[in-house]
């Protein structure tokens, strides 16, 4: 499906996501609810498993998530052994950033407390450093992504860039006076931040695997199809498909 074929929706507006994360921030403060896991926990596990199979934790890779929301994917990567100091999650909603930062501090405090209470000396929980993940307010289509300490110069510096539902939401935004969707500029923005030899991994519910390939793998982005994450298939009306598509690309 082309992004131009998708009708605008409130899911494509910053106002909607500001409202969502304002509510989730209040809920976390009141009852400790971390908020919705976009596409469910299974999507997080599948993306983390793909990362572990394709990108070593040592030396630590620089990891960027576009549209990080409450940070659940980056926290899962931290728990899996990726260095939190090398991770950054950006979101255009300031309350999403506040929520992720607050959850990170809570996870770090909880993990440190459990380590202190352990009867035997064990290796510290990776989540004891969850608060070291950088979360920043950033409109990815307009702003430059924040740089982390120790990064080399340039823009294409990320070993792994992640998207779990963000491209879907952008594709639902209002079109401009020329009929262009904000999603039309997204592939080039992704291509410019992935370092040569680095990866982009995306999970989508609005686009099929073939549509993602057509949109993202081209000379403009410098990305080439690398692999896919399988999802259960379903059949309806003689056609088969997947609820989600997860596709990985590599920068040439």
Residue, then its C-alpha position, 0 to 999 in steps of 0.5 A: x500500500x502506498x502512503x498516499x492511499x492511506x486516509x488521514x487519521x488521528x493516529x497521524x497527529x502529534x496532538x493525539x500522541x501528546x494526549x496518549x502519552x500525557x495520560x500514560x505518564x499520569x497512569x505510571x505516576x499513579x499506578x505504575x502502568x508502563x503503558x501500551x506495548x505497540x504491536x504487543x510483547x511478541x513484536x518486541x521479543x522478535x525484534x530483540x531476537x533478530x538483533x541478537x542473531x545479527x548484531x553482536x553486543x560487543x563491541x557495543x553498537x550505536x542503536x537508535x529507535x525512531x518513535x520510541x514511545x515508552x521505551x519498551x523496545x530499548x529496555x528489552x535490548x538493554x536487558x538482552x545485553x546491549x549497552x544502554x549508553x549507546x542507545x537513543x530513543x527519539x519521539x516528537x511527543x515530550x511526554x513520551x520522552x518523560x515517560x520513557x525516562x521515568x520508566x528507565x529510572x524506575x527499572x534501574x532502581x528496582x534492578x539495583x535493589x534486587x541486586x542488593x537483596x540477592x543472597x549471593x554475589x551475582x552479575x548485576x542486572x543489565x536493567x540496573x543501567x536502564x536509566x543510562x539510555x538517552x531519550x530525547x524529544x525530536x521530530x525525526x522528519x525535521x530535526x537532527x538526531x541527538x549525538x551520543x558521547x564518543x560518536x564519530x563525526x557525521x550523520x550516518x553513525x547508527x549501527x542499528x535503527x529501529x522502527x516499531x509502528x512509527x512509519x505506520x503513524x506517519x503515513x496516517x498524517x495529513x497531506x500537504x497542499x501538493x498532496x504529499x504525505x510526510x511519509x514520503x520523506x521518511x525513507x531518505x531520513x532513515x537512509x541518512x542516519x544508518x552508517x555504511x554496513x549498518x541496519x534498519x529494522x522495521x515492524x509495520x501493520x500498514x505495509x506488507x513486506x513487498x511494499x516496505x522493500x519497494x519504499x525503502x530499498x533504493x539508491x536514495x536510501x542506500x538500503x538493501x533488503x537483508x532479511x525478514x522476521x516471520x509472522x504467523x499467516x492467515x487466510x481470508x477470501x482465498x488470500x493469505x497474509x500476515x498481521x505484521x511485517x518485519x523487514x531488515x535492510x542493510x546500508x551499502 
